[in-house]
Amino acid sequence: MLRALQDFLEIQLAPITRDSPDPEQAEHGYRLATAVLLLEMTKADFDVKPEEREAVLEAMNAAFELTRKETEEVVRLAEEASREVTCLHEYTSRLNEALSRSQRGHIVELLWRVAYADGELDKYEDHLVRKVADLLYVPHREFIRAKHRVQAELEA
């Protein structure tokens, strides 16, 4: 199974590089990687709620300006990959090589949106955002700012 995940990621994420000759393929890989992490967030508290699933679709749609059909396809592909995820380290290390600091920070903000989708923050959700932020080398102040932005939007 781990080999299947590695093969899948190799094919889907290979084009993600800052200097990719094909920006469209690089963007697809970035979208897919983001969707996988967001789906992992929905499972963090061991209770995937409909509002969390919808938050993934909304986050992907807003972040990447996709149509609903495109969003659903990216999330479907991400669900396939997510079924096989056992360790985020190998996965996030590839993202570190490929994404800019602002893109990695953007992923952390999207994770907060999904974590708060059901109106409460579970300790396992908080832990997963912290873990991914650390693995993506997002500075703590950016991690906190992203959390506060999402909280402020929810209060408004």
FENFEN-V635542 format. One record per residue. N is the residue number from 0. RES is the residue in three letters. OMEGA is omega in radians with two decimals (* if undefined). Layout:
n: {N	N}
res: {RES	RES}
omega: {OMEGA	OMEGA}
//
This chain:
n: {0	1	2	3	4	5	6	7	8	9	10	11	12	13	14	15	16	17	18	19	20	21	22	23	24	25	26	27	28	29	30	31	32	33	34	35	36	37	38	39	40	41	42	43	44	45	46	47	48	49	50	51	52	53	54	55	56	57	58	59	60	61	62	63	64	65	66	67	68	69	70	71	72	73	74	75	76	77	78	79	80	81	82	83	84	85	86	87	88	89	90	91	92	93	94	95	96	97	98	99	100	101	102	103	104	105	106	107	108	109	110	111	112	113	114	115	116	117	118	119	120	121	122	123	124	125	126	127	128	129	130	131	132	133	134	135	136	137	138	139	140	141	142	143	144	145	146	147	148	149	150	151	152	153	154	155}
res: {MET	LEU	ARG	ALA	LEU	GLN	ASP	PHE	LEU	GLU	ILE	GLN	LEU	ALA	PRO	ILE	THR	ARG	ASP	SER	PRO	ASP	PRO	GLU	GLN	ALA	GLU	HIS	GLY	TYR	ARG	LEU	ALA	THR	ALA	VAL	LEU	LEU	LEU	GLU	MET	THR	LYS	ALA	ASP	PHE	ASP	VAL	LYS	PRO	GLU	GLU	ARG	GLU	ALA	VAL	LEU	GLU	ALA	MET	ASN	ALA	ALA	PHE	GLU	LEU	THR	ARG	LYS	GLU	THR	GLU	GLU	VAL	VAL	ARG	LEU	ALA	GLU	GLU	ALA	SER	ARG	GLU	VAL	THR	CYS	LEU	HIS	GLU	TYR	THR	SER	ARG	LEU	ASN	GLU	ALA	LEU	SER	ARG	SER	GLN	ARG	GLY	HIS	ILE	VAL	GLU	LEU	LEU	TRP	ARG	VAL	ALA	TYR	ALA	ASP	GLY	GLU	LEU	ASP	LYS	TYR	GLU	ASP	HIS	LEU	VAL	ARG	LYS	VAL	ALA	ASP	LEU	LEU	TYR	VAL	PRO	HIS	ARG	GLU	PHE	ILE	ARG	ALA	LYS	HIS	ARG	VAL	GLN	ALA	GLU	LEU	GLU	ALA}
omega: {3.13	3.11	3.12	3.11	3.13	3.10	-3.14	-3.13	3.12	-3.13	-3.03	-3.04	-3.13	-3.10	-3.14	2.97	3.14	-3.09	-3.08	3.08	3.14	-3.10	3.14	3.10	3.11	3.12	3.10	3.13	3.11	3.12	-3.10	3.14	3.11	-3.13	3.12	-3.14	3.12	3.09	3.07	3.11	-3.13	-3.11	-3.01	-3.11	3.07	-3.14	-3.13	-3.11	3.14	-3.13	3.06	3.11	3.11	3.11	3.08	-3.13	3.14	-3.14	3.13	-3.13	-3.11	-3.06	-3.03	3.10	-3.14	2.97	3.12	-3.13	3.11	3.13	-3.13	3.12	3.11	-3.14	3.09	3.09	3.13	3.10	3.08	-3.14	-3.08	3.12	-3.06	-3.08	3.07	-3.11	-3.12	-3.04	-3.13	-3.12	-3.11	3.11	3.08	3.12	3.11	3.14	-2.95	-2.99	3.05	3.12	-3.12	3.09	3.12	3.07	3.11	3.10	3.14	3.11	3.10	3.08	3.10	3.14	3.13	-3.14	-3.12	-3.04	-3.12	3.07	3.12	3.13	3.11	-3.13	3.12	3.07	3.10	-3.14	-3.11	3.10	3.12	-3.12	-3.14	3.11	3.10	-3.12	3.12	-3.14	3.04	-3.12	-3.07	-3.12	3.09	3.08	-3.13	3.12	3.12	3.12	-3.11	3.08	-3.12	3.11	3.14	3.11	3.14	3.14	-3.08	*}
//
